[in-house]
Amino acid sequence: MSSLIIMGLTISANSKTGKSINVSRKSCRPTALCRKRCYGEKITLEDIARMEAAGIDVRCLRPNAGPITWDKSQETYERNFNVLQAAYKEGWLDELAAEVSAYWIRHQPEEVLRGNGLGDLWPPLCDFYARLAMHGVPVFLFSRKAEMISRLRETCNLLEVEYDRRPWVIGSVDPSTEKEDLSKLQTETLRMNGQVTLAATWYDPTDRLLWHEPLENWQVHEAGVRVIFGYHTNFHHTRVPQALQKNECPATAGLKTTCRECRKCFGRHA
């Protein structure tokens, strides 16, 4: 599976997620843990030693040098950010979305586009995804930004995108997510999807999640968590506790599957 470039925008591809839109991490608003353990950032043993010497908690931190961290990949994501920003400011976002959609409908009609494989929503990307949905491209994406999920929903309303064609949005949370942010993500994913839809990250057995309760005692379904990702790099993988493994991402757990086949994160069927 190979990447493609349309009007300067690169659509990445891999065997698990299929086609995806990735953008620079400058679009992100990371939590404390996300900032320290971002899977899109290259981390070496020397980096970890320097952090530990500086008094930074490096518990569970592992080297990370997967393809998403490579300089060439990061340059692509930076270019995508700039292309979308320019299209938004210069008035050719409609044309860009139409070109991507035309390719998608012609060549990928059964595929689902993953948004924000790296990066997060900001106004140009919200408006771009809404236009893809308007043209019939199925999109699912992750975001930490409740206010941008709200913007995406409002843009879909303005464009009169049918409810069942709107992007499926998963709120992304981790043990350092503030309770207020959790509440906002619950509210906005409910408004967007018709149900609260969150994904959580598990780091190690001593982690506390969200409002500082032990994760193994946390009622994930009541909070709206549909899937839990173990912290993983190309060198290391953390399994979630056995009691919660039914919520674990099967691919991250080692099962050979794809997002399209699994659909654990997204879809109104779940």
C-alpha positions in Angstrom: 0.0 0.0 0.0 1.5 3.3 -1.1 1.0 6.9 -0.2 -0.4 9.4 -2.7 -0.1 13.2 -3.3 -3.0 15.4 -4.4 -2.5 19.1 -4.9 0.5 18.9 -2.5 -1.3 17.0 0.2 0.1 13.6 1.1 -2.3 10.8 2.1 -0.2 8.2 4.0 -0.8 4.5 4.0 0.1 1.5 6.1 -1.1 -2.1 6.5 -3.1 -1.4 9.7 -4.8 1.9 9.4 -5.0 2.1 5.6 -5.0 5.6 4.2 -4.6 8.4 6.6 -4.1 12.2 6.9 -1.2 13.2 9.1 -0.2 16.7 10.0 2.5 18.5 12.0 2.4 18.2 15.8 2.1 22.0 15.9 -1.6 21.3 15.5 -1.7 19.4 18.8 -2.6 20.5 22.3 -0.9 17.7 24.2 -1.6 16.6 27.7 1.4 16.2 30.1 1.8 12.5 29.3 1.2 12.9 25.6 3.9 15.6 25.4 6.4 13.2 27.1 5.4 10.0 25.3 4.2 11.1 21.9 4.5 8.1 19.5 5.3 10.6 16.7 8.5 11.7 18.4 11.8 10.0 18.0 13.2 9.0 21.5 16.6 7.4 22.0 18.2 5.7 25.1 20.4 8.9 25.4 17.3 11.1 25.4 15.8 9.0 28.2 19.0 9.1 30.2 19.1 13.0 29.9 15.5 13.3 31.0 16.1 11.0 34.0 19.2 13.0 35.0 17.1 16.2 34.8 14.6 14.7 37.3 11.9 13.8 34.8 9.8 10.8 35.4 10.8 8.3 32.7 8.8 5.4 34.1 7.6 3.2 31.2 9.3 5.4 28.6 10.9 3.4 25.9 13.0 4.2 22.8 10.9 5.1 19.7 12.2 5.1 16.2 9.3 3.9 14.0 8.6 5.2 10.5 6.3 7.9 11.8 9.2 9.5 13.6 11.6 9.6 10.6 12.7 13.0 9.4 11.2 12.4 6.0 7.8 11.5 7.5 7.9 14.6 9.8 8.7 16.8 6.8 5.6 15.3 5.0 3.4 16.1 8.0 4.8 19.6 8.2 4.1 20.1 4.5 0.5 18.8 4.9 0.0 21.4 7.7 1.2 24.1 5.4 -0.9 23.0 2.4 -4.1 22.9 4.4 -3.3 26.3 6.0 -2.6 27.8 2.6 -5.8 26.3 1.1 -7.8 27.6 4.0 -6.4 31.2 3.8 -6.2 31.5 0.0 -9.6 30.1 -0.7 -8.9 26.8 -2.5 -9.9 24.4 0.3 -13.0 23.5 -1.6 -11.0 22.5 -4.6 -8.6 20.5 -2.6 -11.4 18.6 -0.9 -13.1 18.0 -4.2 -10.0 16.6 -5.8 -9.3 14.2 -2.9 -12.9 13.1 -2.8 -13.0 12.5 -6.6 -9.9 10.2 -6.2 -11.4 8.5 -3.2 -14.8 7.7 -4.8 -13.1 6.5 -7.9 -10.3 4.4 -6.4 -11.1 3.7 -2.7 -15.0 3.6 -2.4 -15.0 0.9 0.2 -12.2 2.3 2.4 -12.4 4.6 5.4 -10.0 7.5 5.7 -8.3 7.9 9.0 -7.9 11.5 10.1 -5.2 12.7 12.5 -2.9 9.6 12.5 -0.6 12.3 13.8 -1.7 15.8 14.7 -5.0 17.2 15.7 -7.9 19.3 14.5 -7.6 23.1 13.8 -9.9 25.2 11.7 -8.5 24.3 8.2 -8.6 20.6 9.0 -12.1 20.8 10.5 -13.4 22.4 7.3 -11.5 20.0 5.1 -12.9 16.9 6.8 -16.4 18.4 6.6 -16.1 18.9 2.9 -14.8 15.3 2.4 -17.8 14.1 4.2 -20.1 16.3 2.1 -18.6 14.5 -1.0 -19.2 11.1 0.5 -15.7 10.2 1.8 -16.1 8.2 5.1 -13.7 9.6 7.7 -12.9 8.6 11.3 -10.5 10.6 13.4 -9.1 11.2 16.9 -9.0 14.5 18.7 -8.3 16.0 22.1 -9.9 19.3 21.2 -13.6 19.5 22.2 -14.0 23.0 20.7 -12.7 21.8 17.4 -15.1 18.8 17.4 -17.8 21.3 17.9 -16.6 23.4 15.0 -16.5 20.3 12.8 -20.1 19.5 13.7 -21.2 23.0 13.0 -19.4 23.1 9.7 -21.2 19.8 8.7 -24.5 21.5 9.7 -23.7 24.5 7.4 -22.8 22.2 4.5 -25.9 20.1 5.2 -23.9 16.9 5.5 -26.3 14.0 6.2 -25.9 12.7 9.7 -24.8 9.2 8.7 -22.1 10.7 6.4 -20.5 12.9 9.0 -17.0 12.1 10.3 -16.9 9.7 13.2 -14.9 11.5 16.0 -13.2 9.7 18.9 -12.1 11.8 21.8 -8.6 11.0 22.9 -7.8 10.8 26.6 -5.0 9.5 28.9 -4.1 9.4 32.6 -3.2 13.1 32.6 -6.4 14.3 31.0 -8.2 16.8 33.2 -11.7 16.0 34.4 -13.1 19.1 32.8 -11.5 18.2 29.4 -13.0 14.7 29.7 -16.4 16.1 30.3 -16.2 18.4 27.3 -15.0 15.5 25.0 -17.9 13.4 26.3 -20.3 16.1 25.4 -19.0 16.9 22.0 -18.5 13.3 20.8 -22.1 12.7 22.0 -23.3 15.6 19.9 -21.2 14.5 16.9 -21.8 10.8 16.9 -25.0 10.3 18.8 -23.0 8.5 21.6 -20.1 9.3 23.8 -17.0 8.0 22.1 -13.6 8.0 23.7 -10.3 6.2 23.3 -7.9 5.9 26.3 -4.1 5.2 26.5 -2.7 2.8 29.1 0.9 3.2 30.2 1.7 0.9 33.1 0.0 -0.8 36.1 0.6 2.2 38.5 -1.1 4.6 36.2 -4.2 6.5 37.3 -6.7 7.5 34.6 -8.7 10.7 34.3 -10.1 11.5 37.7 -7.3 9.6 39.5 -9.0 6.3 40.1 -7.1 3.1 39.4 -7.8 2.1 35.8 -8.6 -1.5 36.7 -11.5 -0.3 38.9 -12.6 2.4 36.4 -16.0 1.9 34.7 -14.8 2.4 31.2 -18.2 1.9 29.6 -19.9 4.5 31.8 -17.3 7.0 30.7 -17.8 6.1 27.0 -14.3 4.6 26.4 -14.7 2.2 23.5 -11.1 1.2 23.0 -7.9 1.3 25.0 -4.4 1.5 23.4 -1.4 0.1 25.3 1.6 2.5 25.1 3.7 1.2 22.3 6.8 2.0 20.3 8.6 -0.1 17.7 10.7 -1.4 20.7 8.1 -2.0 23.3 4.4 -2.7 24.0 2.4 -2.4 27.2 -0.6 -4.7 27.5 -3.7 -3.4 29.3 -4.9 -5.3 32.4 -6.6 -8.6 31.7 -9.9 -7.2 33.1 -9.9 -4.6 30.3 -8.5 -6.5 27.4 -11.9 -6.8 25.8 -11.5 -3.0 25.2 -8.0 -3.2 23.9 -7.2 -2.3 20.3 -6.7 -5.8 18.7 -4.0 -4.6 16.3 -2.0 -3.0 19.1 -2.4 -6.2 21.1 -0.8 -8.1 18.3 -3.7 -9.5 16.2 -3.3 -9.2 12.5 -6.2 -7.0 11.5 -7.0 -3.6 10.0 -9.0 -0.6 11.2 -11.5 -1.3 8.4 -12.0 -4.9 9.5 -12.1 -4.2 13.2 -14.2 -1.0 13.5 -13.8 -1.2 17.3 -13.1 2.6 17.4 -15.8 3.8 15.2 -19.3 3.2 13.7 -22.8 3.4 15.2 -23.0 -0.4 15.2 -21.1 -0.6 18.4 
